[in-house]
Amino acid sequence: MTGDRMPPRTSDERRATSDERRATSDGPSGRHARPSWWPPSPSGGRPYEANASARSAPSPTRVPLCQRRNKPQIISGRSTGYLGRVLTIGVDLAAEAIRTAVAWVEWSAGGANVREIEIQADDDLIVEAIKSADKAGIDCPLGWPDKFVDFIAAHRSGHVDVPAGTMGRTWRRDLALRVTDQIVYDLTGLTPLSVSADRIGHTAMRCAALLADLARQGRPVDRGGEGVVVEVYPSASLKRWNLPHRGYKRSVNLGGLGHLIDELHAAAPWLDLGSYERMCRNSDDAADAVIAALTARASYQGLVTVPTPEQAGAAHTEGWIALPTSPICDLHP
């Protein structure tokens, strides 16, 4: 939940949304994180893994695959024959489970299928889902601005120094926004919520605990997105894919949410929401979880922005929002 990563709702809105979810969920709601529909891994590795993720940035002059004749199959950012099924996970994270959704999207030669969406997802479910994914997109900052962390440490010691000749607003901007937040603004015109100055900081605290849990279980997370986890921003992904990216949040905007799903169908006819389409039309959390899983697919293919060498240090401590660099049709297996 970034930029359009929403502040907490009122108690009445939470009750109404919870009632909507219970009334509109058509799919199974078991609390398992390793879906029963997925076959066991013959290799004993991660059960959903086909190939390691490619991190090379695509050429800005590349022709979209959907505009090419005889479109090749894509795995891990390179053209190849399809070697197997891939699972991407999308996590629309909130400070509490009640506003958190997780989506499982299965990719095969025939297309992409939303195999499950879990709403009101707790920490254990999220960790197990990430452990079993080829790539997982989390809609939440994975870290805080380095300059903000230094500022807090200096303030605790009583030695805060404001750079000479720096205007207050300019100085505070680097405390409030990470390097990746400023890059997102430059590329999309959207400003992610500040993890150091907005309420999304509560969500980031939960996320930090999830990352620590993954590390304790032998799955350390690279905040720059090189491992299984990548930070995503659904509104920015939608904008980069020329899809509606505003006006679909909260129950008062169900019409806008329905329009988004209609446009998603038109742009990605190979994506099958299955029994979860009604849920996605009634819960922006569920819809954002699906968009997060689609962005994770783009990252898995190497079709997202990556840090430059100068940005890499900050990305590995602050986090890095992966923005799609290619049309959504390029995600088609």
Secondary structure, DSSP 8 states (H G I E B T S, - for coil): --SS------HHHHHHHHHHHHHH--S-----SS-TTS---TTSS-TT-SS--------TT---GGGSSS---EETTEE----S-EEEEEEE--SSGGG-EEEEEEEETTEEEEEEEEES--HHHHHHHHHT-SEEEESS-SS--HHHHHHHHHHHHT-----TT--HHHHHHHHHS-HHHHHHHHHHS-----TTTSTHHHHHHHHHHHHHHHHHTT----TTS-SSEEE--HHHHHHHTTS--SS--SGGGHHHHHHHHHHHHHH-TTEE-GGGHHHHHH-HHHHHHHHHHHHHHHHHTT-B----HHHHHHHHHH--B--B-S-GGGG--
